[in-house]
């Protein structure tokens, strides 16, 4: 997705069957090359706090953490305490 001068991929994921084969790195490197050709000045990705893979890979490619965000959720049914997200 291109928004003005910012490149952004909403959800980059690799099937677990293909982890540790360089697929994620290749996808990121390809997107960076594409955005550069398009004249994008800033590329951003989002990840969650639990994704150790992306927290390791993004900095290796030169990304720096820019912000943190907190999400809240609440079940809206009678069994709210028993359900998980």
PDB file with SEQRES, HELIX, SHEET and CRYST1 records, atoms N, CA, C and O in Angstrom:
SEQRES   1 A   85  UNK UNK UNK UNK UNK UNK UNK UNK UNK UNK UNK UNK UNK          
SEQRES   2 A   85  UNK UNK UNK UNK UNK UNK UNK UNK UNK UNK UNK UNK UNK          
SEQRES   3 A   85  UNK UNK UNK UNK UNK UNK UNK UNK UNK UNK UNK UNK UNK          
SEQRES   4 A   85  UNK UNK UNK UNK UNK UNK UNK UNK UNK UNK UNK UNK UNK          
SEQRES   5 A   85  UNK UNK UNK UNK UNK UNK UNK UNK UNK UNK UNK UNK UNK          
SEQRES   6 A   85  UNK UNK UNK UNK UNK UNK UNK UNK UNK UNK UNK UNK UNK          
SEQRES   7 A   85  UNK UNK UNK UNK UNK UNK UNK                                  
HELIX    1 AA1 UNK A   16  UNK A   18  5                                   3    
HELIX    2 AA2 UNK A   23  UNK A   37  1                                  15    
HELIX    3 AA3 UNK A   52  UNK A   60  1                                   9    
SHEET    1 AA1 3 UNK A   2  UNK A   3  0                                        
SHEET    2 AA1 3 UNK A   6  UNK A   8 -1                                        
SHEET    3 AA1 3 UNK A  42  UNK A  44  1                                        
CRYST1    1.000    1.000    1.000  90.00  90.00  90.00 P 1           1          
ATOM      1  N   UNK A   1       0.848  -1.171   0.000  1.00  0.00           N  
ATOM      2  CA  UNK A   1       0.000   0.000   0.000  1.00  0.00           C  
ATOM      3  C   UNK A   1       0.893   1.233   0.000  1.00  0.00           C  
ATOM      4  O   UNK A   1       1.866   1.313   0.750  1.00  0.00           O  
ATOM      5  N   UNK A   2       0.557   2.161  -0.827  1.00  0.00           N  
ATOM      6  CA  UNK A   2       1.278   3.426  -0.872  1.00  0.00           C  
ATOM      7  C   UNK A   2       0.340   4.534  -0.432  1.00  0.00           C  
ATOM      8  O   UNK A   2      -0.774   4.657  -0.941  1.00  0.00           O  
ATOM      9  N   UNK A   3       0.790   5.326   0.502  1.00  0.00           N  
ATOM     10  CA  UNK A   3       0.005   6.459   0.979  1.00  0.00           C  
ATOM     11  C   UNK A   3       0.910   7.670   0.926  1.00  0.00           C  
ATOM     12  O   UNK A   3       1.655   7.935   1.869  1.00  0.00           O  
ATOM     13  N   UNK A   4       0.850   8.406  -0.170  1.00  0.00           N  
ATOM     14  CA  UNK A   4       1.750   9.537  -0.341  1.00  0.00           C  
ATOM     15  C   UNK A   4       3.182   9.062  -0.432  1.00  0.00           C  
ATOM     16  O   UNK A   4       3.548   8.357  -1.373  1.00  0.00           O  
ATOM     17  N   UNK A   5       3.985   9.436   0.524  1.00  0.00           N  
ATOM     18  CA  UNK A   5       5.396   9.083   0.544  1.00  0.00           C  
ATOM     19  C   UNK A   5       5.699   7.890   1.465  1.00  0.00           C  
ATOM     20  O   UNK A   5       6.862   7.579   1.723  1.00  0.00           O  
ATOM     21  N   UNK A   6       4.641   7.226   1.958  1.00  0.00           N  
ATOM     22  CA  UNK A   6       4.826   6.134   2.917  1.00  0.00           C  
ATOM     23  C   UNK A   6       4.410   4.807   2.311  1.00  0.00           C  
ATOM     24  O   UNK A   6       3.307   4.682   1.779  1.00  0.00           O  
ATOM     25  N   UNK A   7       5.285   3.817   2.387  1.00  0.00           N  
ATOM     26  CA  UNK A   7       4.962   2.464   1.980  1.00  0.00           C  
ATOM     27  C   UNK A   7       4.578   1.663   3.209  1.00  0.00           C  
ATOM     28  O   UNK A   7       5.181   1.818   4.271  1.00  0.00           O  
ATOM     29  N   UNK A   8       3.577   0.805   3.068  1.00  0.00           N  
ATOM     30  CA  UNK A   8       3.088   0.080   4.229  1.00  0.00           C  
ATOM     31  C   UNK A   8       2.445  -1.218   3.794  1.00  0.00           C  
ATOM     32  O   UNK A   8       1.613  -1.225   2.886  1.00  0.00           O  
ATOM     33  N   UNK A   9       2.815  -2.311   4.423  1.00  0.00           N  
ATOM     34  CA  UNK A   9       2.167  -3.598   4.193  1.00  0.00           C  
ATOM     35  C   UNK A   9       1.417  -3.930   5.474  1.00  0.00           C  
ATOM     36  O   UNK A   9       2.014  -4.046   6.544  1.00  0.00           O  
ATOM     37  N   UNK A  10       0.107  -4.080   5.354  1.00  0.00           N  
ATOM     38  CA  UNK A  10      -0.750  -4.218   6.530  1.00  0.00           C  
ATOM     39  C   UNK A  10      -0.452  -5.470   7.343  1.00  0.00           C  
ATOM     40  O   UNK A  10      -0.467  -5.413   8.573  1.00  0.00           O  
ATOM     41  N   UNK A  11      -0.187  -6.582   6.703  1.00  0.00           N  
ATOM     42  CA  UNK A  11       0.026  -7.808   7.457  1.00  0.00           C  
ATOM     43  C   UNK A  11       0.964  -8.730   6.679  1.00  0.00           C  
ATOM     44  O   UNK A  11       0.552  -9.408   5.738  1.00  0.00           O  
ATOM     45  N   UNK A  12       2.197  -8.741   7.080  1.00  0.00           N  
ATOM     46  CA  UNK A  12       3.185  -9.612   6.446  1.00  0.00           C  
ATOM     47  C   UNK A  12       3.289 -10.880   7.286  1.00  0.00           C  
ATOM     48  O   UNK A  12       3.629 -10.822   8.467  1.00  0.00           O  
ATOM     49  N   UNK A  13       2.999 -12.009   6.683  1.00  0.00           N  
ATOM     50  CA  UNK A  13       3.053 -13.275   7.410  1.00  0.00           C  
ATOM     51  C   UNK A  13       3.574 -14.376   6.500  1.00  0.00           C  
ATOM     52  O   UNK A  13       3.392 -14.341   5.283  1.00  0.00           O  
ATOM     53  N   UNK A  14       4.223 -15.349   7.116  1.00  0.00           N  
ATOM     54  CA  UNK A  14       4.734 -16.503   6.397  1.00  0.00           C  
ATOM     55  C   UNK A  14       4.146 -17.749   7.053  1.00  0.00           C  
ATOM     56  O   UNK A  14       4.154 -17.882   8.277  1.00  0.00           O  
ATOM     57  N   UNK A  15       3.647 -18.642   6.240  1.00  0.00           N  
ATOM     58  CA  UNK A  15       3.114 -19.906   6.741  1.00  0.00           C  
ATOM     59  C   UNK A  15       4.177 -20.589   7.597  1.00  0.00           C  
ATOM     60  O   UNK A  15       5.326 -20.706   7.172  1.00  0.00           O  
ATOM     61  N   UNK A  16       3.809 -21.043   8.799  1.00  0.00           N  
ATOM     62  CA  UNK A  16       4.792 -21.691   9.676  1.00  0.00           C  
ATOM     63  C   UNK A  16       5.552 -22.842   9.012  1.00  0.00           C  
ATOM     64  O   UNK A  16       6.692 -23.120   9.385  1.00  0.00           O  
ATOM     65  N   UNK A  17       4.947 -23.501   8.049  1.00  0.00           N  
ATOM     66  CA  UNK A  17       5.638 -24.592   7.348  1.00  0.00           C  
ATOM     67  C   UNK A  17       6.861 -24.085   6.582  1.00  0.00           C  
ATOM     68  O   UNK A  17       7.730 -24.875   6.215  1.00  0.00           O  
ATOM     69  N   UNK A  18       6.935 -22.788   6.342  1.00  0.00           N  
ATOM     70  CA  UNK A  18       8.036 -22.213   5.575  1.00  0.00           C  
ATOM     71  C   UNK A  18       8.926 -21.291   6.401  1.00  0.00           C  
ATOM     72  O   UNK A  18       9.751 -20.566   5.845  1.00  0.00           O  
ATOM     73  N   UNK A  19       8.764 -21.312   7.725  1.00  0.00           N  
ATOM     74  CA  UNK A  19       9.620 -20.496   8.590  1.00  0.00           C  
ATOM     75  C   UNK A  19      11.067 -20.955   8.492  1.00  0.00           C  
ATOM     76  O   UNK A  19      11.357 -22.107   8.170  1.00  0.00           O  
ATOM     77  N   UNK A  20      11.955 -20.027   8.775  1.00  0.00           N  
ATOM     78  CA  UNK A  20      13.410 -20.269   8.811  1.00  0.00           C  
ATOM     79  C   UNK A  20      13.981 -20.688   7.469  1.00  0.00           C  
ATOM     80  O   UNK A  20      14.972 -21.415   7.404  1.00  0.00           O  
ATOM     81  N   UNK A  21      13.349 -20.225   6.396  1.00  0.00           N  
ATOM     82  CA  UNK A  21      13.857 -20.507   5.040  1.00  0.00           C  
ATOM     83  C   UNK A  21      14.182 -19.219   4.282  1.00  0.00           C  
ATOM     84  O   UNK A  21      14.538 -19.254   3.104  1.00  0.00           O  
ATOM     85  N   UNK A  22      14.057 -18.085   4.970  1.00  0.00           N  
ATOM     86  CA  UNK A  22      14.366 -16.813   4.329  1.00  0.00           C  
ATOM     87  C   UNK A  22      13.212 -16.201   3.546  1.00  0.00           C  
ATOM     88  O   UNK A  22      13.394 -15.206   2.844  1.00  0.00           O  
ATOM     89  N   UNK A  23      12.023 -16.794   3.664  1.00  0.00           N  
ATOM     90  CA  UNK A  23      10.872 -16.288   2.908  1.00  0.00           C  
ATOM     91  C   UNK A  23      10.478 -14.887   3.389  1.00  0.00           C  
ATOM     92  O   UNK A  23      10.257 -13.996   2.569  1.00  0.00           O  
ATOM     93  N   UNK A  24      10.389 -14.687   4.696  1.00  0.00           N  
ATOM     94  CA  UNK A  24      10.030 -13.373   5.235  1.00  0.00           C  
ATOM     95  C   UNK A  24      11.027 -12.305   4.841  1.00  0.00           C  
ATOM     96  O   UNK A  24      10.642 -11.208   4.437  1.00  0.00           O  
ATOM     97  N   UNK A  25      12.299 -12.619   4.956  1.00  0.00           N  
ATOM     98  CA  UNK A  25      13.350 -11.668   4.558  1.00  0.00           C  
ATOM     99  C   UNK A  25      13.231 -11.330   3.072  1.00  0.00           C  
ATOM    100  O   UNK A  25      13.344 -10.166   2.686  1.00  0.00           O  
ATOM    101  N   UNK A  26      13.004 -12.341   2.245  1.00  0.00           N  
ATOM    102  CA  UNK A  26      12.873 -12.104   0.803  1.00  0.00           C  
ATOM    103  C   UNK A  26      11.672 -11.211   0.505  1.00  0.00           C  
ATOM    104  O   UNK A  26      11.757 -10.316  -0.335  1.00  0.00           O  
ATOM    105  N   UNK A  27      10.559 -11.451   1.188  1.00  0.00           N  
ATOM    106  CA  UNK A  27       9.375 -10.605   0.987  1.00  0.00           C  
ATOM    107  C   UNK A  27       9.660  -9.160   1.376  1.00  0.00           C  
ATOM    108  O   UNK A  27       9.298  -8.232   0.653  1.00  0.00           O  
ATOM    109  N   UNK A  28      10.305  -8.978   2.512  1.00  0.00           N  
ATOM    110  CA  UNK A  28      10.646  -7.625   2.951  1.00  0.00           C  
ATOM    111  C   UNK A  28      11.604  -6.944   1.983  1.00  0.00           C  
ATOM    112  O   UNK A  28      11.400  -5.788   1.613  1.00  0.00           O  
ATOM    113  N   UNK A  29      12.637  -7.650   1.577  1.00  0.00           N  
ATOM    114  CA  UNK A  29      13.609  -7.057   0.653  1.00  0.00           C  
ATOM    115  C   UNK A  29      12.966  -6.700  -0.683  1.00  0.00           C  
ATOM    116  O   UNK A  29      13.290  -5.669  -1.273  1.00  0.00           O  
ATOM    117  N   UNK A  30      12.059  -7.542  -1.160  1.00  0.00           N  
ATOM    118  CA  UNK A  30      11.354  -7.255  -2.407  1.00  0.00           C  
ATOM    119  C   UNK A  30      10.463  -6.021  -2.255  1.00  0.00           C  
ATOM    120  O   UNK A  30      10.429  -5.166  -3.139  1.00  0.00           O  
ATOM    121  N   UNK A  31       9.746  -5.929  -1.136  1.00  0.00           N  
ATOM    122  CA  UNK A  31       8.878  -4.764  -0.931  1.00  0.00           C  
ATOM    123  C   UNK A  31       9.701  -3.486  -0.821  1.00  0.00           C  
ATOM    124  O   UNK A  31       9.295  -2.442  -1.333  1.00  0.00           O  
ATOM    125  N   UNK A  32      10.859  -3.559  -0.155  1.00  0.00           N  
ATOM    126  CA  UNK A  32      11.718  -2.377  -0.050  1.00  0.00           C  
ATOM    127  C   UNK A  32      12.188  -1.929  -1.427  1.00  0.00           C  
ATOM    128  O   UNK A  32      12.182  -0.735  -1.727  1.00  0.00           O  
ATOM    129  N   UNK A  33      12.591  -2.867  -2.257  1.00  0.00           N  
ATOM    130  CA  UNK A  33      13.035  -2.534  -3.620  1.00  0.00           C  
ATOM    131  C   UNK A  33      11.890  -1.907  -4.407  1.00  0.00           C  
ATOM    132  O   UNK A  33      12.089  -0.918  -5.112  1.00  0.00           O  
ATOM    133  N   UNK A  34      10.696  -2.478  -4.291  1.00  0.00           N  
ATOM    134  CA  UNK A  34       9.531  -1.939  -5.005  1.00  0.00           C  
ATOM    135  C   UNK A  34       9.225  -0.518  -4.548  1.00  0.00           C  
ATOM    136  O   UNK A  34       9.014   0.372  -5.373  1.00  0.00           O  
ATOM    137  N   UNK A  35       9.202  -0.304  -3.228  1.00  0.00           N  
ATOM    138  CA  UNK A  35       8.896   1.033  -2.711  1.00  0.00           C  
ATOM    139  C   UNK A  35       9.946   2.048  -3.150  1.00  0.00           C  
ATOM    140  O   UNK A  35       9.609   3.191  -3.461  1.00  0.00           O  
ATOM    141  N   UNK A  36      11.208   1.645  -3.178  1.00  0.00           N  
ATOM    142  CA  UNK A  36      12.256   2.576  -3.631  1.00  0.00           C  
ATOM    143  C   UNK A  36      12.021   2.999  -5.080  1.00  0.00           C  
ATOM    144  O   UNK A  36      12.147   4.178  -5.411  1.00  0.00           O  
ATOM    145  N   UNK A  37      11.684   2.051  -5.937  1.00  0.00           N  
ATOM    146  CA  UNK A  37      11.409   2.361  -7.344  1.00  0.00           C  
ATOM    147  C   UNK A  37      10.212   3.312  -7.453  1.00  0.00           C  
ATOM    148  O   UNK A  37      10.174   4.159  -8.345  1.00  0.00           O  
ATOM    149  N   UNK A  38       9.245   3.175  -6.557  1.00  0.00           N  
ATOM    150  CA  UNK A  38       8.061   4.021  -6.571  1.00  0.00           C  
ATOM    151  C   UNK A  38       8.318   5.405  -5.961  1.00  0.00           C  
ATOM    152  O   UNK A  38       7.430   6.257  -5.978  1.00  0.00           O  
ATOM    153  N   UNK A  39       9.511   5.635  -5.429  1.00  0.00           N  
ATOM    154  CA  UNK A  39       9.856   6.932  -4.851  1.00  0.00           C  
ATOM    155  C   UNK A  39       9.397   7.115  -3.416  1.00  0.00           C  
ATOM    156  O   UNK A  39       9.350   8.239  -2.916  1.00  0.00           O  
ATOM    157  N   UNK A  40       9.061   6.026  -2.753  1.00  0.00           N  
ATOM    158  CA  UNK A  40       8.616   6.102  -1.362  1.00  0.00           C  
ATOM    159  C   UNK A  40       9.779   6.544  -0.479  1.00  0.00           C  
ATOM    160  O   UNK A  40      10.915   6.110  -0.673  1.00  0.00           O  
ATOM    161  N   UNK A  41       9.490   7.404   0.485  1.00  0.00           N  
ATOM    162  CA  UNK A  41      10.522   7.941   1.371  1.00  0.00           C  
ATOM    163  C   UNK A  41      10.572   7.237   2.723  1.00  0.00           C  
ATOM    164  O   UNK A  41      11.598   7.282   3.403  1.00  0.00           O  
ATOM    165  N   UNK A  42       9.486   6.591   3.119  1.00  0.00           N  
ATOM    166  CA  UNK A  42       9.411   5.926   4.414  1.00  0.00           C  
ATOM    167  C   UNK A  42       8.635   4.632   4.261  1.00  0.00           C  
ATOM    168  O   UNK A  42       7.564   4.614   3.655  1.00  0.00           O  
ATOM    169  N   UNK A  43       9.167   3.554   4.806  1.00  0.00           N  
ATOM    170  CA  UNK A  43       8.490   2.264   4.783  1.00  0.00           C  
ATOM    171  C   UNK A  43       8.214   1.874   6.221  1.00  0.00           C  
ATOM    172  O   UNK A  43       9.083   2.021   7.080  1.00  0.00           O  
ATOM    173  N   UNK A  44       7.006   1.376   6.497  1.00  0.00           N  
ATOM    174  CA  UNK A  44       6.684   1.001   7.869  1.00  0.00           C  
ATOM    175  C   UNK A  44       5.945  -0.326   7.907  1.00  0.00           C  
ATOM    176  O   UNK A  44       5.191  -0.675   7.000  1.00  0.00           O  
ATOM    177  N   UNK A  45       6.186  -1.035   8.969  1.00  0.00           N  
ATOM    178  CA  UNK A  45       5.522  -2.313   9.222  1.00  0.00           C  
ATOM    179  C   UNK A  45       5.062  -2.317  10.665  1.00  0.00           C  
ATOM    180  O   UNK A  45       5.615  -1.609  11.506  1.00  0.00           O  
ATOM    181  N   UNK A  46       4.060  -3.106  10.944  1.00  0.00           N  
ATOM    182  CA  UNK A  46       3.586  -3.262  12.305  1.00  0.00           C  
ATOM    183  C   UNK A  46       3.766  -4.718  12.713  1.00  0.00           C  
ATOM    184  O   UNK A  46       3.645  -5.625  11.889  1.00  0.00           O  
ATOM    185  N   UNK A  47       4.050  -4.926  13.971  1.00  0.00           N  
ATOM    186  CA  UNK A  47       4.149  -6.276  14.519  1.00  0.00           C  
ATOM    187  C   UNK A  47       3.635  -6.240  15.945  1.00  0.00           C  
ATOM    188  O   UNK A  47       3.507  -5.169  16.539  1.00  0.00           O  
ATOM    189  N   UNK A  48       3.344  -7.392  16.488  1.00  0.00           N  
ATOM    190  CA  UNK A  48       2.898  -7.393  17.873  1.00  0.00           C  
ATOM    191  C   UNK A  48       4.056  -7.760  18.791  1.00  0.00           C  
ATOM    192  O   UNK A  48       5.107  -8.227  18.351  1.00  0.00           O  
ATOM    193  N   UNK A  49       3.831  -7.535  20.062  1.00  0.00           N  
ATOM    194  CA  UNK A  49       4.853  -7.748  21.077  1.00  0.00           C  
ATOM    195  C   UNK A  49       5.285  -9.204  21.179  1.00  0.00           C  
ATOM    196  O   UNK A  49       6.367  -9.496  21.687  1.00  0.00           O  
ATOM    197  N   UNK A  50       4.456 -10.110  20.705  1.00  0.00           N  
ATOM    198  CA  UNK A  50       4.728 -11.539  20.827  1.00  0.00           C  
ATOM    199  C   UNK A  50       5.541 -12.106  19.665  1.00  0.00           C  
ATOM    200  O   UNK A  50       6.017 -13.238  19.747  1.00  0.00           O  
ATOM    201  N   UNK A  51       5.706 -11.355  18.605  1.00  0.00           N  
ATOM    202  CA  UNK A  51       6.401 -11.863  17.427  1.00  0.00           C  
ATOM    203  C   UNK A  51       7.908 -11.661  17.543  1.00  0.00           C  
ATOM    204  O   UNK A  51       8.442 -10.629  17.136  1.00  0.00           O  
ATOM    205  N   UNK A  52       8.577 -12.650  18.098  1.00  0.00           N  
ATOM    206  CA  UNK A  52      10.027 -12.573  18.251  1.00  0.00           C  
ATOM    207  C   UNK A  52      10.736 -12.570  16.895  1.00  0.00           C  
ATOM    208  O   UNK A  52      11.783 -11.941  16.739  1.00  0.00           O  
ATOM    209  N   UNK A  53      10.166 -13.270  15.923  1.00  0.00           N  
ATOM    210  CA  UNK A  53      10.779 -13.338  14.594  1.00  0.00           C  
ATOM    211  C   UNK A  53      10.848 -11.956  13.972  1.00  0.00           C  
ATOM    212  O   UNK A  53      11.915 -11.536  13.525  1.00  0.00           O  
ATOM    213  N   UNK A  54       9.731 -11.240  13.934  1.00  0.00           N  
ATOM    214  CA  UNK A  54       9.744  -9.916  13.299  1.00  0.00           C  
ATOM    215  C   UNK A  54      10.547  -8.909  14.111  1.00  0.00           C  
ATOM    216  O   UNK A  54      11.175  -8.019  13.537  1.00  0.00           O  
ATOM    217  N   UNK A  55      10.540  -9.031  15.434  1.00  0.00           N  
ATOM    218  CA  UNK A  55      11.333  -8.114  16.255  1.00  0.00           C  
ATOM    219  C   UNK A  55      12.833  -8.335  16.053  1.00  0.00           C  
ATOM    220  O   UNK A  55      13.643  -7.456  16.348  1.00  0.00           O  
ATOM    221  N   UNK A  56      13.188  -9.490  15.558  1.00  0.00           N  
ATOM    222  CA  UNK A  56      14.587  -9.787  15.242  1.00  0.00           C  
ATOM    223  C   UNK A  56      14.923  -9.373  13.805  1.00  0.00           C  
ATOM    224  O   UNK A  56      15.979  -8.799  13.543  1.00  0.00           O  
ATOM    225  N   UNK A  57      13.996  -9.679  12.873  1.00  0.00           N  
ATOM    226  CA  UNK A  57      14.265  -9.450  11.455  1.00  0.00           C  
ATOM    227  C   UNK A  57      14.238  -7.977  11.068  1.00  0.00           C  
ATOM    228  O   UNK A  57      15.145  -7.513  10.377  1.00  0.00           O  
ATOM    229  N   UNK A  58      13.225  -7.230  11.495  1.00  0.00           N  
ATOM    230  CA  UNK A  58      13.113  -5.830  11.067  1.00  0.00           C  
ATOM    231  C   UNK A  58      14.361  -5.014  11.412  1.00  0.00           C  
ATOM    232  O   UNK A  58      14.877  -4.315  10.539  1.00  0.00           O  
ATOM    233  N   UNK A  59      14.867  -5.074  12.647  1.00  0.00           N  
ATOM    234  CA  UNK A  59      16.091  -4.315  12.932  1.00  0.00           C  
ATOM    235  C   UNK A  59      17.291  -4.775  12.102  1.00  0.00           C  
ATOM    236  O   UNK A  59      18.148  -3.961  11.762  1.00  0.00           O  
ATOM    237  N   UNK A  60      17.364  -6.068  11.770  1.00  0.00           N  
ATOM    238  CA  UNK A  60      18.461  -6.556  10.925  1.00  0.00           C  
ATOM    239  C   UNK A  60      18.454  -5.874   9.566  1.00  0.00           C  
ATOM    240  O   UNK A  60      19.507  -5.674   8.960  1.00  0.00           O  
ATOM    241  N   UNK A  61      17.271  -5.517   9.090  1.00  0.00           N  
ATOM    242  CA  UNK A  61      17.152  -4.876   7.779  1.00  0.00           C  
ATOM    243  C   UNK A  61      17.214  -3.354   7.861  1.00  0.00           C  
ATOM    244  O   UNK A  61      17.092  -2.675   6.841  1.00  0.00           O  
ATOM    245  N   UNK A  62      17.404  -2.812   9.067  1.00  0.00           N  
ATOM    246  CA  UNK A  62      17.573  -1.371   9.219  1.00  0.00           C  
ATOM    247  C   UNK A  62      16.382  -0.628   9.788  1.00  0.00           C  
ATOM    248  O   UNK A  62      16.437   0.592   9.941  1.00  0.00           O  
ATOM    249  N   UNK A  63      15.311  -1.329  10.102  1.00  0.00           N  
ATOM    250  CA  UNK A  63      14.143  -0.681  10.697  1.00  0.00           C  
ATOM    251  C   UNK A  63      14.417  -0.355  12.163  1.00  0.00           C  
ATOM    252  O   UNK A  63      15.153  -1.069  12.844  1.00  0.00           O  
ATOM    253  N   UNK A  64      13.812   0.738  12.638  1.00  0.00           N  
ATOM    254  CA  UNK A  64      13.885   1.116  14.045  1.00  0.00           C  
ATOM    255  C   UNK A  64      12.476   1.209  14.605  1.00  0.00           C  
ATOM    256  O   UNK A  64      11.545   1.611  13.907  1.00  0.00           O  
ATOM    257  N   UNK A  65      12.327   0.836  15.865  1.00  0.00           N  
ATOM    258  CA  UNK A  65      11.016   0.941  16.498  1.00  0.00           C  
ATOM    259  C   UNK A  65      10.619   2.411  16.572  1.00  0.00           C  
ATOM    260  O   UNK A  65      11.400   3.253  17.014  1.00  0.00           O  
ATOM    261  N   UNK A  66       9.396   2.710  16.133  1.00  0.00           N  
ATOM    262  CA  UNK A  66       8.929   4.092  16.089  1.00  0.00           C  
ATOM    263  C   UNK A  66       7.860   4.382  17.138  1.00  0.00           C  
ATOM    264  O   UNK A  66       7.761   5.514  17.611  1.00  0.00           O  
ATOM    265  N   UNK A  67       7.058   3.383  17.513  1.00  0.00           N  
ATOM    266  CA  UNK A  67       5.979   3.622  18.468  1.00  0.00           C  
ATOM    267  C   UNK A  67       5.466   2.295  19.004  1.00  0.00           C  
ATOM    268  O   UNK A  67       5.740   1.235  18.440  1.00  0.00           O  
ATOM    269  N   UNK A  68       4.723   2.366  20.097  1.00  0.00           N  
ATOM    270  CA  UNK A  68       4.024   1.202  20.653  1.00  0.00           C  
ATOM    271  C   UNK A  68       2.560   1.575  20.771  1.00  0.00           C  
ATOM    272  O   UNK A  68       2.206   2.741  20.952  1.00  0.00           O  
ATOM    273  N   UNK A  69       1.719   0.562  20.665  1.00  0.00           N  
ATOM    274  CA  UNK A  69       0.277   0.791  20.693  1.00  0.00           C  
ATOM    275  C   UNK A  69      -0.357  -0.275  21.581  1.00  0.00           C  
ATOM    276  O   UNK A  69       0.074  -1.428  21.579  1.00  0.00           O  
ATOM    277  N   UNK A  70      -1.364   0.107  22.330  1.00  0.00           N  
ATOM    278  CA  UNK A  70      -2.075  -0.828  23.201  1.00  0.00           C  
ATOM    279  C   UNK A  70      -3.477  -1.033  22.652  1.00  0.00           C  
ATOM    280  O   UNK A  70      -4.164  -0.074  22.300  1.00  0.00           O  
ATOM    281  N   UNK A  71      -3.896  -2.294  22.583  1.00  0.00           N  
ATOM    282  CA  UNK A  71      -5.237  -2.639  22.126  1.00  0.00           C  
ATOM    283  C   UNK A  71      -6.004  -3.240  23.301  1.00  0.00           C  
ATOM    284  O   UNK A  71      -5.462  -4.040  24.063  1.00  0.00           O  
ATOM    285  N   UNK A  72      -7.242  -2.858  23.437  1.00  0.00           N  
ATOM    286  CA  UNK A  72      -8.106  -3.416  24.469  1.00  0.00           C  
ATOM    287  C   UNK A  72      -9.207  -4.219  23.801  1.00  0.00           C  
ATOM    288  O   UNK A  72      -9.634  -3.893  22.693  1.00  0.00           O  
ATOM    289  N   UNK A  73      -9.670  -5.273  24.471  1.00  0.00           N  
ATOM    290  CA  UNK A  73     -10.738  -6.097  23.923  1.00  0.00           C  
ATOM    291  C   UNK A  73     -11.636  -6.552  25.068  1.00  0.00           C  
ATOM    292  O   UNK A  73     -11.198  -6.673  26.213  1.00  0.00           O  
ATOM    293  N   UNK A  74     -12.902  -6.799  24.735  1.00  0.00           N  
ATOM    294  CA  UNK A  74     -13.848  -7.270  25.731  1.00  0.00           C  
ATOM    295  C   UNK A  74     -14.887  -8.136  25.052  1.00  0.00           C  
ATOM    296  O   UNK A  74     -15.475  -7.730  24.050  1.00  0.00           O  
ATOM    297  N   UNK A  75     -15.124  -9.329  25.586  1.00  0.00           N  
ATOM    298  CA  UNK A  75     -16.186 -10.189  25.089  1.00  0.00           C  
ATOM    299  C   UNK A  75     -17.529  -9.555  25.442  1.00  0.00           C  
ATOM    300  O   UNK A  75     -17.684  -8.997  26.528  1.00  0.00           O  
ATOM    301  N   UNK A  76     -18.488  -9.637  24.541  1.00  0.00           N  
ATOM    302  CA  UNK A  76     -19.803  -9.035  24.774  1.00  0.00           C  
ATOM    303  C   UNK A  76     -20.897 -10.087  24.862  1.00  0.00           C  
ATOM    304  O   UNK A  76     -22.004  -9.889  24.361  1.00  0.00           O  
ATOM    305  N   UNK A  77     -20.581 -11.197  25.496  1.00  0.00           N  
ATOM    306  CA  UNK A  77     -21.598 -12.236  25.681  1.00  0.00           C  
ATOM    307  C   UNK A  77     -21.583 -12.684  27.139  1.00  0.00           C  
ATOM    308  O   UNK A  77     -20.743 -12.224  27.912  1.00  0.00           O  
ATOM    309  N   UNK A  78     -22.493 -13.571  27.527  1.00  0.00           N  
ATOM    310  CA  UNK A  78     -22.632 -14.003  28.913  1.00  0.00           C  
ATOM    311  C   UNK A  78     -21.413 -14.757  29.420  1.00  0.00           C  
ATOM    312  O   UNK A  78     -21.093 -14.669  30.605  1.00  0.00           O  
ATOM    313  N   UNK A  79     -20.726 -15.494  28.560  1.00  0.00           N  
ATOM    314  CA  UNK A  79     -19.579 -16.290  28.967  1.00  0.00           C  
ATOM    315  C   UNK A  79     -18.282 -15.512  28.793  1.00  0.00           C  
ATOM    316  O   UNK A  79     -17.249 -16.093  28.459  1.00  0.00           O  
ATOM    317  N   UNK A  80     -18.327 -14.216  29.013  1.00  0.00           N  
ATOM    318  CA  UNK A  80     -17.168 -13.369  28.746  1.00  0.00           C  
ATOM    319  C   UNK A  80     -15.928 -13.821  29.495  1.00  0.00           C  
ATOM    320  O   UNK A  80     -14.825 -13.758  28.952  1.00  0.00           O  
ATOM    321  N   UNK A  81     -16.084 -14.274  30.726  1.00  0.00           N  
ATOM    322  CA  UNK A  81     -14.917 -14.663  31.490  1.00  0.00           C  
ATOM    323  C   UNK A  81     -14.277 -15.937  30.987  1.00  0.00           C  
ATOM    324  O   UNK A  81     -13.087 -16.152  31.217  1.00  0.00           O  
ATOM    325  N   UNK A  82     -15.027 -16.792  30.305  1.00  0.00           N  
ATOM    326  CA  UNK A  82     -14.515 -18.096  29.864  1.00  0.00           C  
ATOM    327  C   UNK A  82     -13.906 -18.050  28.467  1.00  0.00           C  
ATOM    328  O   UNK A  82     -13.129 -18.935  28.107  1.00  0.00           O  
ATOM    329  N   UNK A  83     -14.236 -17.059  27.694  1.00  0.00           N  
ATOM    330  CA  UNK A  83     -13.776 -17.016  26.308  1.00  0.00           C  
ATOM    331  C   UNK A  83     -12.376 -16.416  26.211  1.00  0.00           C  
ATOM    332  O   UNK A  83     -11.957 -15.641  27.072  1.00  0.00           O  
ATOM    333  N   UNK A  84     -11.669 -16.781  25.164  1.00  0.00           N  
ATOM    334  CA  UNK A  84     -10.365 -16.187  24.909  1.00  0.00           C  
ATOM    335  C   UNK A  84     -10.397 -15.500  23.549  1.00  0.00           C  
ATOM    336  O   UNK A  84     -11.293 -15.736  22.739  1.00  0.00           O  
ATOM    337  N   UNK A  85      -9.406 -14.650  23.314  1.00  0.00           N  
ATOM    338  CA  UNK A  85      -9.334 -13.913  22.054  1.00  0.00           C  
ATOM    339  C   UNK A  85      -8.482 -14.694  21.130  1.00  0.00           C  
ATOM    340  O   UNK A  85      -8.264 -14.280  19.991  1.00  0.00           O  
TER     341      UNK A  85                                                      
END                                                                             
